[in-house]
Amino acid sequence: MKSRILVRALALALAFGGLLAGAQTGAQPGQKIYATTDTSTTIGGEPVFRLQLPLAENPAKPQFVEAVFLPGRGMNLLQLKAFVPGKGVISLLASPPLNQAKAKLDGPDPYGNEAFKIGGAFLLPYPNRIRGTLSADHRRIEVNADGQKISLPANWKGDRPGAELHAMHGLILRAQFGKAQLYSLAGESGLTTGLNAGNFGGHWPSQTDVKIQARLRGDLLDLKVTAKNVGKERLPMAIGMHPYFAFPSGDRKQVRVHIPATMRAPATDYDDVFPLGKLVPVKGTRFDFGAEDGAPLSTGYFDDSFTALQRDAVGNVEVRVTDPAANYDHCYFQGNQGDPDVRSAHKELCRDRTPVQSLRSIRQESLGRAGHGCCFPEAWRIYDLARAVCNLRTEAGRDPA
């Protein structure tokens, strides 16, 4: 059994003003394309992987210049940088500088929870929450996974006193991927790395090998995650990603969101956020983001899963975030299973959207059960779980989960 998730990030026409203070370039004009292992800093006992590209001479359009991965923390995509005309090189993910990330991730963190609060964590063999029977020492939960009894770390709970401990966001947050095959080609750099996850420390059925491939070009970042069952038992598997994207304006209230969904799955409350096991319509409610120009986030709080997603003629779903104050448009695409025609269609959609100039970022294609999370400052996020659910959460000053 294999499960795979492919994430595509496209940087297309985007207009901003002024260079961000403290922005650093991933490469200078004329510099050789390269992929490197940066041994100057280790996080989780492993060095940092950098994929970089040179800037075009006299660049007139956006392009990616650097992607930074942390193999000692489950291959977390710590940062993605792009050149933006009029603004220079900016960070596209809401992550701290490398030295601060090291202090955060190498500090006391037995379960690796800090890894899903920054950058873009890969989540497997499950994203989101799993409930079960709590052990006497309050460190594990016992659950039934695909007919098999397993024990999972009880690594999360809500903020309310007495909130239920549960498992969340998978078992590779502290995994060490180690060495990678790095390559540089004309206009492209990339890497392939793997993890012999086995039974995830005794927490999951069968035996799993994980492979992560990354490919950086000026107009895209492709991320492909493959989980392969190399054991003799059935292997339940869900793959997700949990990136945090930066809002250019910093003004969440005027941001608009478009989610083409007709139903949502309500939860117990906004603290535990455990699904109730039913669906309700969104039309005419504050959860209705289906209009073509979306609806404003304003100051409302959301932590809700949306489903019955409406697809276009070729089977794609587009979730869009627009930041009018920054003349910024961000789209998340979920496509069909590797169809090259779908890719071409999305390139045209990105290229033709006006009048808002756009950065198209994060495109997912999946085989099997897959999940994806997009997170922004002030704890704003979109999830796409099991290929049919989109989860929207937003609240200022709250720990992301």
TANOR-V13178 format. One record per pair of residues at least 4 apart in sequence whose ideal C-beta (glycine too) atoms are under 6 Angstrom apart, sorted by sequence separation. I is the first residue (numbers start at 1). J is the second residue. If there is no record, write none. Layout:
# TANOR-V13178
{{I | J} {I | J}}
This chain:
# TANOR-V13178
{{27 | 31} {42 | 46} {55 | 59} {71 | 75} {96 | 100} {101 | 105} {102 | 106} {123 | 127} {200 | 204} {268 | 272} {311 | 315} {312 | 316} {348 | 352} {366 | 370} {376 | 380} {385 | 389} {42 | 47} {96 | 101} {109 | 114} {116 | 121} {135 | 140} {144 | 149} {145 | 150} {158 | 163} {184 | 189} {199 | 204} {216 | 221} {282 | 287} {283 | 288} {289 | 294} {311 | 316} {323 | 328} {353 | 358} {69 | 75} {70 | 76} {83 | 89} {84 | 90} {115 | 121} {157 | 163} {229 | 235} {267 | 273} {268 | 274} {282 | 288} {289 | 295} {311 | 317} {336 | 342} {375 | 381} {384 | 390} {41 | 48} {134 | 141} {143 | 150} {183 | 190} {215 | 222} {267 | 274} {322 | 329} {335 | 342} {374 | 381} {39 | 47} {69 | 77} {70 | 78} {81 | 89} {157 | 165} {267 | 275} {309 | 317} {364 | 372} {373 | 381} {374 | 382} {382 | 390} {383 | 391} {38 | 47} {105 | 114} {132 | 141} {133 | 142} {142 | 151} {182 | 191} {198 | 207} {214 | 223} {321 | 330} {37 | 47} {38 | 48} {68 | 78} {81 | 91} {82 | 92} {104 | 114} {132 | 142} {156 | 166} {227 | 237} {265 | 275} {266 | 276} {350 | 360} {373 | 383} {382 | 392} {68 | 79} {132 | 143} {140 | 151} {141 | 152} {154 | 165} {180 | 191} {181 | 192} {197 | 208} {213 | 224} {320 | 331} {38 | 50} {53 | 65} {79 | 91} {80 | 92} {156 | 168} {372 | 384} {381 | 393} {67 | 80} {80 | 93} {130 | 143} {141 | 154} {180 | 193} {196 | 209} {197 | 210} {212 | 225} {318 | 331} {319 | 332} {333 | 346} {36 | 50} {52 | 66} {79 | 93} {140 | 154} {153 | 167} {225 | 239} {265 | 279} {266 | 280} {371 | 385} {380 | 394} {66 | 81} {139 | 154} {152 | 167} {195 | 210} {211 | 226} {318 | 333} {35 | 51} {51 | 67} {65 | 81} {79 | 95} {177 | 193} {263 | 279} {379 | 395} {78 | 95} {194 | 211} {210 | 227} {316 | 333} {317 | 334} {369 | 386} {34 | 52} {50 | 68} {64 | 82} {65 | 83} {177 | 195} {263 | 281} {264 | 282} {378 | 396} {193 | 212} {208 | 227} {209 | 228} {316 | 335} {379 | 398} {33 | 53} {49 | 69} {62 | 82} {63 | 83} {175 | 195} {192 | 213} {209 | 230} {315 | 336} {366 | 387} {379 | 400} {49 | 71} {62 | 84} {31 | 54} {78 | 101} {95 | 118} {191 | 214} {206 | 229} {207 | 230} {264 | 287} {59 | 83} {65 | 89} {95 | 119} {190 | 214} {207 | 231} {27 | 52} {46 | 71} {190 | 215} {206 | 231} {375 | 400} {26 | 52} {27 | 53} {29 | 55} {46 | 72} {93 | 119} {141 | 167} {27 | 54} {43 | 70} {45 | 72} {189 | 216} {206 | 233} {329 | 356} {338 | 365} {29 | 57} {44 | 72} {55 | 83} {205 | 233} {314 | 342} {337 | 365} {43 | 72} {44 | 73} {171 | 200} {188 | 217} {206 | 235} {329 | 358} {330 | 359} {331 | 360} {43 | 73} {187 | 217} {259 | 289} {260 | 290} {273 | 303} {332 | 362} {333 | 363} {334 | 364} {335 | 365} {337 | 367} {134 | 165} {258 | 289} {314 | 345} {330 | 361} {73 | 105} {171 | 203} {257 | 289} {270 | 303} {131 | 166} {258 | 294} {129 | 166} {130 | 167} {257 | 294} {27 | 65} {256 | 294} {26 | 65} {76 | 115} {129 | 168} {26 | 66} {256 | 296} {264 | 304} {265 | 305} {78 | 119} {73 | 115} {77 | 119} {111 | 153} {113 | 155} {255 | 297} {264 | 306} {332 | 374} {76 | 119} {77 | 120} {111 | 155} {126 | 170} {263 | 307} {76 | 121} {252 | 297} {253 | 298} {261 | 306} {263 | 308} {123 | 169} {124 | 170} {262 | 308} {75 | 122} {123 | 170} {259 | 306} {261 | 308} {14 | 62} {74 | 122} {261 | 309} {260 | 309} {260 | 310} {334 | 384} {11 | 62} {152 | 203} {11 | 63} {11 | 64} {116 | 169} {26 | 81} {41 | 98} {148 | 205} {115 | 173} {43 | 102} {259 | 319} {112 | 173} {43 | 105} {112 | 174} {258 | 320} {319 | 382} {25 | 89} {257 | 321} {23 | 88} {23 | 89} {256 | 322} {23 | 90} {16 | 84} {19 | 87} {255 | 323} {17 | 86} {19 | 88} {14 | 84} {16 | 86} {20 | 90} {254 | 324} {11 | 82} {16 | 87} {254 | 325} {319 | 390} {249 | 323} {251 | 325} {248 | 323} {247 | 323} {249 | 325} {249 | 326} {248 | 326} {125 | 204} {248 | 328} {307 | 388} {307 | 389} {305 | 389} {306 | 390} {305 | 391} {146 | 234} {304 | 392} {146 | 236} {302 | 392} {303 | 393} {145 | 236} {302 | 393} {302 | 394} {301 | 395} {297 | 394} {74 | 172} {74 | 173} {74 | 175} {75 | 177} {124 | 227} {72 | 176} {71 | 177} {127 | 238} {160 | 271} {125 | 237} {126 | 238} {159 | 271} {127 | 240} {158 | 271} {158 | 272} {124 | 239} {123 | 240} {122 | 241} {123 | 242} {120 | 241} {121 | 242} {120 | 243} {116 | 242} {252 | 378} {247 | 376} {46 | 176} {247 | 377} {49 | 180} {238 | 369} {239 | 370} {240 | 371} {241 | 372} {242 | 373} {243 | 374} {244 | 375} {245 | 376} {259 | 390} {240 | 372} {238 | 371} {75 | 212} {51 | 189} {49 | 191} {35 | 182} {35 | 184} {67 | 216} {34 | 184} {94 | 244} {33 | 184} {93 | 244} {64 | 216} {94 | 246} {35 | 189} {64 | 218} {67 | 221} {63 | 218} {33 | 189} {35 | 191} {51 | 216} {53 | 218} {10 | 219} {10 | 220} {8 | 220} {9 | 221} {8 | 222} {7 | 223} {6 | 224} {5 | 225} {4 | 226} {2 | 226} {3 | 227} {2 | 228} {1 | 229} {1 | 235} {3 | 237} {5 | 239} {3 | 239} {127 | 371} {94 | 377} {117 | 400} {15 | 327} {12 | 350} {10 | 350} {15 | 357} {14 | 357} {13 | 357} {14 | 359} {12 | 358} {11 | 359} {12 | 360} {10 | 360} {9 | 361} {9 | 362} {7 | 362} {8 | 363} {7 | 364} {6 | 365} {5 | 366} {4 | 367} {3 | 368} {5 | 370}}
